[in-house]
């Protein structure tokens, strides 16, 4: 920020951190959108592009003579919509399974899960219920969307693909997607849907210091490489 201000002292930046796509959409709908925004997902880009919420950047790209061919084709494809260049790529996340070593040790679990069956069994062992039956610590939250729980993040663990060999949607006839959703339902049933929803409602925002995993409320969580920096910066005592 300081480097930018030194180069462009005539531009004032009001930076608002810890924002997600829902908050961004709400600001747009409320008539008070930011001038520049960063989205961590591609899911909402089509709607933002076609509605005009995100403006066409092509005139600026042409003006500044930016060579988009320096970017991989896949990256160019998912940051545009129907030929409209309304976004530019910023980063690509590497997702992994984070786990709380102290919780694992207390539960007598020697190592992190290597299969989804192991994840299911570990999640049950790691979960702590209060005297009233409410969830105090969740081994693993199975619902989507929630934090890093996204279909595109879960899919590789089951070998699930979005398209079939013909390039058309293959979800309906995919045994891998069926397996994913059955795993999800088994764990929701273990917790109890209403208990799980109440527990989730009490957790902090994903990109805040009150993130459930960082606060010790989640023993296992899917997340990106950025979480290591958040943990270092915001680690709980």
Secondary structure, DSSP 4 states (H G I P E B T S, - for coil): -HHHHHH-TT-------S--HHHHHHHHHTT---SS---S-STTHHHHHHHTSSPP-HHHHHHTT--GGGS-HHHHHHT-BTTB-----------EEEE-HHHHHHTT--S--SSHHHHHHHHHHH-EE-TTS-EEEBS----SSBTTB-HHHHHHHHT--SB-TTSSB-STT-HHHHHHHHHHHHHHHHH-HHHHHHHHHTSPPTTSTT-TTTTTSBSEEEE-THHHHHHHHH---
